Amino acid sequence: RQRQMCIRDRYKTFKDLHDALLYKRIVKWDTDELTLDTGETLKIIEVDNECDAHACGRFNELFIELDAMITDVKLVNERGGFEYDSYTRRAELMIYNNLNPIALAELEADQGNLSYYYSVVGVTLANEIYPLFDSGMPDDDLYYN
């Protein structure tokens, strides 16, 4: 609980990210980042981790459409399960123009060796950090938004 409070105090929420992206346009992209018409970049980052746990992601080239105005941002297809000796959570950050997807980031966060540790995946935009989700199991109550 203390870690959760600390994260919320230092970083921005998903609603803040949603509001910061609205009505901007993607003008350039690669698998690591999107560049907006304002010159700002949206990058996927590992916000926090312990020991050998990790969090990462990439933008999927099949879903990038340049110059369309961003009208919505959602975290979709959230799922989790054990892989080898670690619990891993995955989700997609979907960016829309009206109802049409224009960008998709595939994200994951795992708990490392024997699911003992944690990691947090997020994005940066305009020098602000937005944690999206951590590697906790659904009943761990470690959501950041």
N, C-alpha and C positions, 0 to 999 in steps of 0.2 A: 504493500500500500504506500509506503514512503516513497519508493522509486516512482510509482505512478503519479503521485502528487508533484514530485520534482519535475518530471517530464512535462506535465501539463502547465506548470508555471513558466518553463523556459521556452517552450515551442508553441507554434500556432496549431490550430485545429483544422480538421478537414473542411469545415464550413468556411474558415478563413481562406483556405486554398481555393475552394469553389468560387468565392467572391473575387479573389485576386485574378483568376483566369477568365472570368466572364467577359465577353465582348472583345476579347483579344483574338489575334489570328496567328496561326503557326506559319512561319515563313521559311524555316529551314529545320532539318532534323537529321539525326543519326541514331544508332541504337542506344547511345548513352544520354542524349539530351534533345530537347526541342527548343528552338529559338523562336521567340514571339515577335510580333511587329513592333513592340516597344523596345526591342533589343535585349530584353530579359531572357534568361535561359531556365528551363525547367529540367532539373537533373535528378536522377534516381540515386539515392545514397543509402548507406548503412548508418542509421542514426546512432545506434548503440549496440554493443554486444559484450558478451563475456566469453573468455577463453576461446574455444574452437567453434562456437556458434557463429553463424553468418546470416546476412540479409543482403539481397541483391535484386536486380531487375534489369529489363531492357525494353526499349520501344520496338514493337513489331512492325516491320516494314510493310506488311500487308494492309495495315489500317491507317496509314498516314495520308492525309489529304491537306495540301497546302492552301493557304489563303481563305479557308472557310472560317467564319466567325464562331468562336466557342460560345455555346449557349447552355451547356450543362457539363458537369463532371461527376462521375459516380465510381465507387469502388464496387465491382461486381464479381460474381462467380467465386465467392470466398469459400475455401475448402481447406481441409487439413487431414493429416494422417501420418502414420509411422512409415518411415523409409529407413531401412537398415536398423540402426539403433537410435534414431532421432525423430522427434515429432517435427513436422514441417507444415507451415501454413502457406497457402498461395491465394492470390487474388489478382484481378486485373483492374488497373486504373483506366477507365474509359472516358474519353473526351468526345463530346457530341457537338454537332451543328444541327439544331432542331432535333430530330429523332435519329439522325444519321451519325454513326461513329466516324470520327475523323482522326483519332489517335488512340492507341491501346498500348499500355505498358504492362508487361507480365512481371509480377512481383513475387518474391518468396522470402520467408524468414524461418530459420530452423533453430532448434534448441541444442545443437551440438551433441557431444559425446554422451550417450545414454540419456538424452533429454534432460540433462542436469542444468544446462545454462540457458541463456535467452539471447535473442537478437531483435532489433527493431528496424523495419524498412520504412523509408520515407522519401520525400523529395525536397529540393531546395528551389526557391524562386525569389529573386530580388533580395538575396542575403538573409532570407527567412527560412527556417527549417520546419517542415510539416511531417511529423510522424504519421504513418498510415495504419500500420498494425504491427504487432509483435508476434513472436513465435509461440505464445501461450496457447494451451488447449482452450476450447470454447468456454469451459467452466472455470478457467483461471481468473477471469474478470480483470484482464490487463489491457483493456481497450483504451486507446488514447484520445478518442474523439467524442 
